[in-house]
């Protein structure tokens, strides 16, 4: 969550990344797939956008690396920033 907020949720949303049939970053609850609305599978970011987070730690690490690569951010190996103990 912190990394997406740092990079910019709007920029990440523009990438159009989908996970498990759900947008990774949604403007509001109306964009959240019905099957995920009742589960604790997303967090509300400080800017009010919703971040889908129902995936394994390894999937999150790969996703962070993809975001970094696609946005051309100067982060080297973002996947190392994911807490592997959780």
Secondary structure, DSSP 8 states (H G I E B T S, - for coil): -HHHHHH-HHHHHHTT-EETTEESEESSGGGS-HHHHSSS-EEE-TTS-EEE--S-HHHHHHHHHHHHHHHT-S-S-GGGGS-TT-
